[in-house]
């Protein structure tokens, strides 16, 4: 019975990070060890960084960014999922190039003597 309880506890603990909701930061912020601005800073988070938020209470949200967990000020956490990426690349057809007709020119074979450099010495 005990191995079954331990296996269930392990499965629940390993699935806990999967419950985090992805969102984006709207301002640069600092991730703290505790929900207190005087607590130790875990890391700096830039604006528009995708973070995983597990829960928010009051002025702080608990979440993770780049495999580090901590508390992020609620004012820096955006509402909703991260924005969708750019639309997929759509290949445009190649442009149609129409070559203009030559203004004047002889299209036939060469008739005459003396073509090329030093024609007299060939």
N, C-alpha and C positions, 0 to 999 in steps of 0.2 A: 504494500500500500504506500509506503514511504517513497519508493522510487517513482511511482506514478504522480505523487504530489510534487516531488522535485522536478520532474519532467514538465508538468503543467506550469509550475512557477517559472522555470527557465523559458518556456515557450512564450509566456505572457510578458516576461521581462525583455526578451529579444524582440517582441512585436511592438513594444511601447514606442520606439522611435518612428515606427511606421504610421502612428496616429498623428504625427506632426503635420501641420498645415503649411504648405509653402507660401511664402509671401515675399514682398520686396521692401527694403528699407527706403524711406523717403528723405532721410537726412543722414549726414555722417553721425555716427554714434560710437559709444564704447560699450563693450560687453563686460559686465561686472560679475564677480564671483557670487555676490549676494544682492538682493534688491535694495541697495543703498548706494547713493552716489559716492560715499566715502569708502566703499569696499574696494578690494583689489581689482584692477582692470585686467581682464583676460586677454582681450584683443580689440583692435580698432576695426570698425566695420564701415566701409565706404557707402555713399548713397547708391541706390539702385542695385544693391547686393541681394541675391536670393537667399533668404534665410528660412529655416523651418521653425515655426512657433508651435510649442506644445500647449501653453495656456497663458492667459493674461489675467492679472489681478491688480486692480488699482492702476498705478503709474508704471508698472513693470510687466514685461512679458518674458517668460522663460523659453529659450529656444537654442538653436545651434546654427553655427556657420563655420564651414571648413573644419568639421569634425571636432569642434570645441563647443561646450555647452556653458550657458550662463544667462544672466538677466540683461535685457535690452530695454532702454526707456520706451514707454508706449508711444510717445510722440514720434519716434523714429520708425515705427512699424506701420507699413501701409495696410490698407484694408483690402481684402480680396486676394485672389491668386495672382501670381506674377503675370505681366503682360505677355501676350503671345509673341513669338519671334517674327521676323520679317516673313513676308509671303514667299512661297517657293519660287525659285528662279524659273521664269518663263522665257524660253528662247524666242527671240524675234526673228522673222524671216530675213535673209540677207537682202540688202538693198539692191534694186535693179539698176544697173548702170548701162546707159545707152551711149555708145561711142558716136561722136559726131562724124559726119562724112567729111573726108578731106576736101579742102577748099579747091585745090588744083593739084594735079599730079599725073604723071604718065604711068600707066599700069602695065605697059607692054614690055617686051624684051629690049635690051640695050642694042642700039643700032649706031654704029660709028666706030671711031678709033679714039684711042687716048683716054682710057679710064684708069684711075689709080695713080699712085705715086711712081714716077719714073716710067711711064708707059712706053717710052721709046726704047727702053733697054730690056724689055722682057724677052 
